[in-house]
Each structure stands twice: as C-alpha cells, then as structure tokens.
Amino acid sequence: MSRDFSFSLQAVDTHSRARAGTFKTAHAEIPTPIFMPVGTQATVKSLSPAELQECSCSIILANTYHLHLRPGDELLRAAGGLHAFENWSGAILTDSGGFQVFSLRDISKISDEGVWFQSYIDGSRHFFSPESVIRIQHNLGADIIMMFDECPPAEATKAHLTAAVNRTISWARRCLKTHAATPCHHGYPQALFGIVQGSTCRELRSICARELVAMDLPGYAIGGLAVGEKIADLYETAAFTCTLLPHNKPRYLMGVGMPHDILESIDRGVDMFDCVLPTRNGRNGSAYTWSGKVNIRNAAHTTDFDTPLEPGCACYACQHFSRAYLRHLYMAGELLAIRLLTLHNIYFYMDLVQQARKHILAGNFRAWKTEAVQNMMLREH
C-alpha cells in the first residue's frame, strides 16, 4: 500500500481541454478521467466489492452524513475504517455531508459556526461544523476527503450566493487547520479537496477558486452545479471554473452523471465524476448503452430472446442473458434484475471513461466524443 498521494498528467487533447492523468492514493492509482460509483451506506447498492473490481472500479464514494448517523463514525474507526469494514481494497472518497444537510433545509439551521440538523432516521439533533466533519472523515479513513461547504439552491439570490461563498471559504480554512492537526488514524494520509462554489456567477466562482487555490490543496471540486440550472449553464460554468484551477491538480465535478454530460465535461477539462444515476436507474429498470438508454420494461423486449442489453458488451449481464429474460425478472420483481441492470450500468460507466481516456491519449478525443454523444442521445428503446 502506498503512503502518499500525487497527480500526474499523461496527455491533454489537442482539440479540447480533455485530460488523461493518474491520481495516486494510498489504496489505488486512479486513471483519469474517472467515474466513482456512489456507495452511500458503505456499499454500492446490490453489488459486491468483487463485482465492482470486475467492472474496473478503482475508487468508490461514500457519504459522511449517512455513515455518521448509521452505523456511526466512531464504530467505523474501531472497525479499521471504511476499507476494512466493507472489505474494499480500492480507493474511497467521502463527501462532506454538506449537500445532504443543505438539501434538508426544512429541518436544519445554518450559522457561521456550522449546521444543526435532524436525523432522517429518528429525528435526533446533530451538529456539523468544519471541524467535526473533518474529524468524522478521519475516522472513516477515506483516501480523499472533502471540505465542508455551503451548497445553495439554483434559485438563490446573489446575496445568498455571496454569503454561501464567503462561508465556504471561511469553513475551508477551518477544515484545513483541523485536518493538519488531526492524526491519520489508519496509517496513511488523506487528500483533502476543496470545493469551489458560486453557482453560475463567474465573479463568485473566481473569488472562491482564488482563495482555495491559495491553500495549495491536493485537488479541487466544482460544487453547486446539477442543482437545477440549465445544462448550457452547467457546461459553461464547469469550463470556466476549470480555467481557474491548477493544471497539475485533479478537478472533480460533483454530482454530474448523465453519460453525455460526463463526456461534455471531460471535453471542458474535468477529471472526476460521481452520480447515483447508474445504480438508481438500474433499480428503476433502465440500462445505459452506447446507442441510448434501454427501458427493460418496454413490451418490445418481451420476446427478444436473442439480444443482450448491449451487443458486444463484456459485462456478465450481457454475456449471459437476453432482454426477454431481464424483462421477465424485472416485471416479476426479482432482485436479480436489479443486480444485473446495476452491474451493466456500472460496467458501462467505467467503459465510458476508459474509452474517453484512450481517445485522449490517442489525440482524437473531440471527434470520438462528438459521435459518441450523438449515438447516446438516441431515443429510449
């Protein structure tokens, strides 16, 4: 196991800002661009660690807010951290819990000190501050940990956005101080990433990025997007924010996960992604393919005994089962349907970023991306 972390760039596409790099952590060398499956409760829903490895996953995400509430971060520290608890040998990123706290505004109260909120499990009251969030993430032991930030809604006023950016910067300083003073409980360093807020306002994004970049952090996230803004604004803001961030540090666009949005964001200079879509939509009967999304509930698949979800796909679901069988499982409420659709979706997402990386290294990413996006935007079938 490595004892440090670093980021190196192997290539930048000649016709776009797409980058291919490697982020070295204690548990894995992560090839970028990368997609991180979401394992909110210390598990990627319905899949085992072995199945994730078969999909070439090098890093997964876990949720600070949920794991603090259940089973508790002190218990996870006693278990040896998340890696030991869930028997995952790859890298892990934990978010700060800020998005969950602020999405529950009706049962939370924010101040400059932090946020009081009610547990969605039993109604008990809890307090998150920059200091406590860092201590919780040290207990969890993830390779990459996130600063506590304020994520305002898309419809927030300029005054609200300005206050959120100022608070995010202030909290970042407190996070960094606490991180430096808190021992690494599990024997390896943790990379602390900052989160650039500011919605679609260039002025606020610039202010936030300038202050965070001055802290010389191992990596930077672009937060506050995919919260209701227009897709053109998301692309433009992500592209602009990337120009504000160091060339030699990874860039993480939080919560963006439609396949075509990932490719368009890679084109604009983003390295890392996470989203619940491949697992959530798998549970809802949808599968992502290179020719658009497949709705396995469609009656047209009832007697399709010969076609897999995606011809030529090497995942277990496509290699062994027809669309007719998968539809039968799903309509019958069988758990295997959810597992197989989720497995395929994670495989597809990992293939998506692997193919992007291959074409960046080959120098033809932009042309390949344009054709791939056109194919994936075909109607659901």
C-alpha positions as a printed NumPy array, in Angstrom:
array([[  0.   ,   0.   ,   0.   ],
       [  1.296,   3.447,  -0.955],
       [  1.77 ,   6.037,   1.787],
       [  1.215,   9.24 ,  -0.189],
       [ -0.788,  10.82 ,  -2.986],
       [  0.099,  12.681,  -6.166],
       [ -1.361,  13.637,  -9.54 ],
       [  0.385,  13.425, -12.897],
       [ -0.863,  14.286, -16.38 ],
       [ -0.099,  11.956, -19.264],
       [ -1.849,  13.893, -22.054],
       [ -4.084,  16.83 , -22.93 ],
       [ -6.223,  16.512, -26.048],
       [ -5.066,  18.78 , -28.886],
       [ -8.591,  19.847, -29.909],
       [-10.21 ,  20.219, -26.476],
       [ -9.306,  20.603, -22.806],
       [ -9.736,  16.877, -22.11 ],
       [ -7.002,  15.445, -19.887],
       [ -5.678,  11.977, -19.122],
       [ -3.871,  11.606, -15.828],
       [ -3.224,   9.407, -12.796],
       [ -4.071,  10.24 ,  -9.198],
       [ -2.045,   8.129,  -6.806],
       [ -3.633,   7.397,  -3.416],
       [ -2.9  ,   5.042,  -0.544],
       [ -5.088,   2.269,  -1.972],
       [ -5.079,   2.756,  -5.747],
       [ -3.603,   4.552,  -8.702],
       [ -6.693,   6.122, -10.245],
       [ -6.638,   6.668, -14.027],
       [ -8.439,   9.839, -15.035],
       [-10.947,  10.665, -16.385],
       [-12.703,   8.525, -13.773],
       [-16.249,   7.81 , -12.662],
       [-16.816,   6.992,  -8.992],
       [-19.842,   4.773,  -8.231],
       [-21.803,   6.032,  -5.25 ],
       [-21.756,   3.77 ,  -2.194],
       [-23.739,   5.955,   0.196],
       [-24.096,   3.432,   3.031],
       [-20.649,   1.792,   2.605],
       [-21.956,  -0.263,  -0.309],
       [-22.719,   0.334,  -3.969],
       [-26.309,  -0.844,  -3.932],
       [-26.742,  -4.548,  -4.839],
       [-23.101,  -5.098,  -5.908],
       [-20.236,  -6.816,  -4.108],
       [-16.674,  -5.45 ,  -3.987],
       [-15.603,  -8.299,  -6.286],
       [-18.193,  -7.266,  -8.883],
       [-17.021,  -3.664,  -8.717],
       [-13.464,  -4.816,  -9.326],
       [-14.65 ,  -6.825, -12.333],
       [-16.02 ,  -3.547, -13.697],
       [-12.52 ,  -1.998, -13.284],
       [-13.592,   0.356, -10.494],
       [-10.574,   1.875,  -8.782],
       [-12.469,   4.266,  -6.48 ],
       [-15.948,   4.491,  -4.97 ],
       [-17.734,   7.19 ,  -2.996],
       [-19.25 ,   7.012,   0.488],
       [-21.397,   9.515,   2.366],
       [-20.247,  11.224,   5.565],
       [-23.743,  12.34 ,   6.589],
       [-25.331,   8.898,   6.319],
       [-22.429,   6.981,   7.856],
       [-22.186,   9.408,  10.782],
       [-25.847,   8.73 ,  11.548],
       [-25.626,   4.981,  10.951],
       [-23.639,   2.984,  11.989],
       [-21.581,   5.878,  13.407],
       [-18.095,   7.094,  12.533],
       [-16.611,   6.024,  15.882],
       [-17.74 ,   2.462,  15.2  ],
       [-16.177,   2.626,  11.746],
       [-12.921,   3.896,  13.228],
       [-12.954,   0.917,  15.631],
       [-13.576,  -1.398,  12.666],
       [-10.39 ,  -0.176,  10.986],
       [-12.05 ,   2.378,   8.711],
       [-14.289,   2.015,   5.706],
       [-11.849,  -0.095,   3.706],
       [-11.735,  -2.823,   6.339],
       [-15.433,  -2.518,   7.223],
       [-16.698,  -3.081,   3.674],
       [-13.725,  -5.164,   2.501],
       [-12.859,  -2.781,  -0.314],
       [ -9.226,  -2.691,  -1.44 ],
       [ -9.557,   0.235,  -3.861],
       [ -9.68 ,   3.937,  -3.071],
       [-12.604,   5.697,  -1.376],
       [-13.783,   9.309,  -1.468],
       [-16.09 ,  10.632,   1.242],
       [-18.16 ,  13.739,   0.66 ],
       [-18.507,  16.273,   3.466],
       [-22.222,  15.77 ,   4.049],
       [-22.864,  19.393,   3.137],
       [-25.154,  18.652,   0.213],
       [-27.338,  16.334,   2.31 ],
       [-27.545,  18.814,   5.182],
       [-28.468,  21.736,   2.959],
       [-30.949,  19.701,   0.931],
       [-32.855,  19.215,   4.196],
       [-33.26 ,  22.943,   4.835],
       [-36.671,  22.477,   6.417],
       [-35.112,  20.51 ,   9.275],
       [-31.724,  22.242,   9.517],
       [-30.412,  25.57 ,  10.797],
       [-27.242,  27.141,   9.418],
       [-24.906,  29.639,  11.069],
       [-21.275,  30.65 ,  10.615],
       [-20.341,  28.022,  13.193],
       [-21.984,  25.131,  11.322],
       [-25.327,  23.437,  10.811],
       [-27.816,  21.921,  13.222],
       [-29.974,  19.247,  11.607],
       [-32.379,  16.454,  12.445],
       [-31.643,  12.829,  11.684],
       [-33.879,  11.399,   8.969],
       [-33.708,   8.09 ,  10.881],
       [-35.004,   9.   ,  14.33 ],
       [-35.381,  12.782,  14.46 ],
       [-32.431,  13.272,  16.823],
       [-30.498,  16.559,  16.552],
       [-26.914,  16.7  ,  15.288],
       [-24.372,  19.437,  14.591],
       [-21.923,  19.563,  11.689],
       [-19.092,  22.077,  11.764],
       [-15.992,  22.221,   9.564],
       [-14.017,  20.739,  12.445],
       [-16.42 ,  17.888,  13.207],
       [-16.805,  16.937,   9.532],
       [-13.031,  16.585,   9.165],
       [-12.785,  14.525,  12.361],
       [-15.604,  12.262,  11.144],
       [-13.854,  11.733,   7.81 ],
       [-10.589,  10.923,   9.584],
       [-12.498,   8.241,  11.489],
       [-13.905,   6.892,   8.208],
       [-10.429,   6.751,   6.685],
       [-11.2  ,   7.576,   3.044],
       [ -8.32 ,   8.292,   0.674],
       [ -9.933,  11.544,  -0.485],
       [-11.973,  13.688,   1.919],
       [-13.981,  16.799,   1.145],
       [-14.136,  20.16 ,   2.87 ],
       [-17.412,  21.296,   4.437],
       [-19.134,  23.807,   2.175],
       [-22.468,  25.519,   1.704],
       [-24.332,  24.41 ,  -1.418],
       [-27.151,  26.906,  -2.139],
       [-30.057,  26.088,  -4.467],
       [-30.004,  27.165,  -8.12 ],
       [-32.655,  29.821,  -7.493],
       [-30.688,  31.513,  -4.686],
       [-30.305,  35.283,  -4.806],
       [-26.953,  36.996,  -5.42 ],
       [-26.838,  37.969,  -1.741],
       [-27.434,  34.355,  -0.68 ],
       [-24.793,  33.086,  -3.124],
       [-22.263,  35.628,  -1.871],
       [-22.875,  34.634,   1.742],
       [-22.536,  30.943,   0.819],
       [-19.214,  31.547,  -0.956],
       [-17.853,  33.572,   1.953],
       [-18.922,  30.879,   4.385],
       [-17.421,  28.147,   2.179],
       [-14.072,  29.983,   2.144],
       [-14.137,  30.536,   5.909],
       [-15.048,  26.917,   6.533],
       [-12.295,  25.766,   4.156],
       [ -9.67 ,  27.479,   6.315],
       [-11.08 ,  25.791,   9.403],
       [-11.171,  22.413,   7.633],
       [ -7.549,  22.732,   6.581],
       [ -6.441,  23.68 ,  10.101],
       [ -8.322,  20.746,  11.643],
       [ -7.045,  18.326,   9.005],
       [ -3.449,  19.325,   9.737],
       [ -3.977,  18.872,  13.479],
       [ -5.883,  15.557,  13.369],
       [ -3.952,  12.263,  13.275],
       [ -4.429,   9.846,  10.398],
       [ -5.965,   7.005,  12.39 ],
       [ -5.49 ,   4.246,   9.815],
       [ -1.846,   4.593,   8.855],
       [ -1.968,   6.554,   5.593],
       [ -2.503,  10.203,   4.585],
       [ -5.837,  11.514,   3.328],
       [ -6.053,  14.003,   0.469],
       [ -8.234,  16.988,   1.396],
       [-10.077,  18.511,  -1.583],
       [-11.615,  21.978,  -1.644],
       [-14.999,  22.748,  -3.205],
       [-15.463,  25.789,  -5.434],
       [-18.943,  27.283,  -5.02 ],
       [-20.622,  30.266,  -6.671],
       [-23.455,  28.826,  -8.757],
       [-23.261,  30.191, -12.323],
       [-21.766,  33.537, -11.269],
       [-18.255,  33.983, -12.707],
       [-17.342,  36.654, -10.186],
       [-18.154,  34.45 ,  -7.202],
       [-16.549,  31.37 ,  -8.761],
       [-13.369,  33.39 ,  -9.298],
       [-13.3  ,  34.616,  -5.711],
       [-13.887,  31.155,  -4.28 ],
       [-11.35 ,  29.468,  -6.561],
       [ -8.677,  32.083,  -5.843],
       [ -8.943,  31.609,  -2.09 ],
       [ -8.97 ,  27.8  ,  -2.286],
       [ -6.104,  27.583,  -4.783],
       [ -4.007,  29.704,  -2.41 ],
       [ -4.372,  26.866,   0.138],
       [ -2.437,  24.54 ,  -2.233],
       [ -4.757,  21.563,  -1.761],
       [ -4.229,  18.139,  -3.426],
       [ -7.365,  18.569,  -5.56 ],
       [-10.404,  20.71 ,  -6.212],
       [-14.096,  20.01 ,  -6.724],
       [-16.63 ,  22.049,  -8.659],
       [-19.723,  22.129,  -6.469],
       [-23.102,  23.807,  -6.667],
       [-23.996,  22.52 , -10.146],
       [-26.539,  19.906, -11.273],
       [-28.965,  21.517,  -8.811],
       [-31.5  ,  22.83 , -11.316],
       [-29.589,  25.203, -13.608],
       [-29.818,  24.952, -17.41 ],
       [-27.476,  22.39 , -18.954],
       [-25.766,  25.077, -21.059],
       [-25.02 ,  26.998, -17.857],
       [-23.618,  23.842, -16.254],
       [-21.231,  23.279, -19.167],
       [-20.166,  26.928, -19.312],
       [-19.622,  27.184, -15.557],
       [-17.679,  23.918, -15.381],
       [-15.462,  25.033, -18.264],
       [-14.852,  28.453, -16.716],
       [-14.098,  27.022, -13.274],
       [-11.572,  24.589, -14.748],
       [ -9.618,  27.572, -16.11 ],
       [ -9.322,  28.884, -12.538],
       [ -7.855,  25.657, -11.126],
       [ -4.257,  24.412, -11.164],
       [ -3.155,  22.456, -14.211],
       [ -1.381,  19.891, -12.024],
       [ -4.275,  19.037,  -9.675],
       [ -7.341,  16.824, -10.283],
       [-10.699,  18.501, -10.952],
       [-13.87 ,  16.857,  -9.669],
       [-17.341,  17.843, -10.919],
       [-19.71 ,  16.779,  -8.173],
       [-22.997,  15.005,  -8.889],
       [-22.957,  15.174, -12.703],
       [-23.692,  11.782, -14.177],
       [-25.594,  11.563, -17.476],
       [-23.173,   9.815, -19.852],
       [-23.248,  12.605, -22.453],
       [-22.796,  15.22 , -19.702],
       [-19.718,  13.372, -18.482],
       [-18.18 ,  13.38 , -21.955],
       [-19.005,  17.054, -22.497],
       [-17.463,  17.904, -19.119],
       [-14.333,  15.876, -19.88 ],
       [-14.084,  17.934, -23.068],
       [-14.052,  21.055, -20.875],
       [-11.262,  19.859, -18.548],
       [-12.92 ,  17.826, -15.777],
       [-11.181,  14.697, -14.431],
       [-13.505,  13.091, -11.851],
       [-17.249,  12.39 , -11.596],
       [-19.801,  10.76 ,  -9.327],
       [-23.545,  10.234,  -9.587],
       [-26.3  ,   7.9  ,  -8.364],
       [-27.84 ,   7.561, -11.852],
       [-26.316,   4.219, -12.92 ],
       [-27.429,   2.496,  -9.721],
       [-30.734,   4.336,  -9.227],
       [-31.825,   3.893, -12.83 ],
       [-30.779,   0.256, -12.765],
       [-33.214,  -0.239,  -9.897],
       [-35.858,   1.518, -11.99 ],
       [-35.394,  -0.762, -14.999],
       [-33.141,   1.417, -17.17 ],
       [-29.823,   0.424, -18.72 ],
       [-27.3  ,   2.766, -20.354],
       [-25.765,   1.731, -23.68 ],
       [-23.666,   3.334, -26.4  ],
       [-26.837,   3.652, -28.519],
       [-29.054,   5.248, -25.896],
       [-30.937,   4.176, -22.795],
       [-32.808,   0.854, -22.735],
       [-36.037,   0.656, -20.73 ],
       [-36.275,  -3.048, -19.934],
       [-39.942,  -2.63 , -19.011],
       [-40.877,  -1.912, -22.634],
       [-43.156,  -4.616, -24.059],
       [-40.971,  -4.812, -27.159],
       [-38.415,  -6.797, -25.133],
       [-40.904,  -9.478, -24.066],
       [-39.965, -11.967, -26.797],
       [-36.469, -10.693, -27.598],
       [-34.665, -13.934, -26.821],
       [-31.508, -13.148, -28.795],
       [-30.445,  -9.592, -27.957],
       [-28.468,  -8.714, -24.815],
       [-28.76 ,  -5.274, -23.255],
       [-25.875,  -4.235, -25.483],
       [-24.432,  -6.484, -28.196],
       [-20.685,  -6.888, -27.753],
       [-20.648,  -5.734, -24.135],
       [-18.395,  -7.901, -21.962],
       [-20.309,  -7.467, -18.693],
       [-21.849, -10.551, -17.056],
       [-25.421,  -9.427, -17.736],
       [-24.83 ,  -9.012, -21.469],
       [-22.756, -12.161, -21.828],
       [-25.334, -14.484, -20.266],
       [-28.867, -13.101, -20.558],
       [-31.324, -11.801, -23.148],
       [-33.513,  -8.732, -22.899],
       [-36.529, -11.043, -22.673],
       [-35.137, -12.741, -19.566],
       [-34.134,  -9.458, -17.925],
       [-37.6  ,  -8.035, -18.59 ],
       [-39.198, -11.135, -17.084],
       [-37.053, -10.793, -13.95 ],
       [-37.85 ,  -7.11 , -13.586],
       [-41.593,  -7.443, -14.149],
       [-41.671, -10.357, -11.682],
       [-39.976,  -8.237,  -9.03 ],
       [-36.93 , -10.493,  -8.833],
       [-33.867,  -8.99 ,  -7.127],
       [-31.588, -10.475,  -9.76 ],
       [-32.968,  -7.975, -12.283],
       [-31.79 ,  -5.056, -10.158],
       [-28.377,  -6.619,  -9.649],
       [-27.851,  -7.352, -13.344],
       [-29.059,  -3.952, -14.568],
       [-26.932,  -2.17 , -11.966],
       [-23.916,  -4.298, -12.835],
       [-24.308,  -3.462, -16.51 ],
       [-24.685,   0.263, -15.811],
       [-21.571,   0.431, -13.663],
       [-19.666,  -1.534, -16.303],
       [-20.888,   0.894, -18.969],
       [-19.894,   3.97 , -16.967],
       [-16.423,   2.588, -16.346],
       [-16.091,   1.737, -20.042],
       [-17.251,   5.268, -20.881],
       [-14.383,   6.948, -19.015],
       [-11.88 ,   4.305, -20.113],
       [-12.756,   4.92 , -23.757],
       [-12.522,   8.666, -23.188],
       [ -9.061,   8.231, -21.695],
       [ -7.962,   6.025, -24.589],
       [ -9.005,   8.623, -27.149],
       [ -7.392,  11.468, -25.207],
       [ -4.126,   9.544, -25.231],
       [ -4.596,   8.851, -28.952],
       [ -5.212,  12.551, -29.645],
       [ -8.661,  12.155, -31.229],
       [-10.983,  12.661, -28.263],
       [-13.093,  15.522, -29.686],
       [-14.119,  13.659, -32.869],
       [-14.83 ,  10.452, -30.939],
       [-16.82 ,  12.307, -28.272],
       [-18.998,  14.07 , -30.828],
       [-20.026,  10.796, -32.442],
       [-20.472,   9.011, -29.105],
       [-22.75 ,  11.741, -27.748],
       [-24.861,  11.687, -30.901],
       [-25.339,   7.925, -30.588],
       [-26.16 ,   8.041, -26.868],
       [-28.754,  10.775, -27.378],
       [-30.96 ,   8.451, -29.448],
       [-34.437,   7.869, -28.093],
       [-35.001,   5.43 , -25.24 ],
       [-35.719,   1.973, -26.582]])
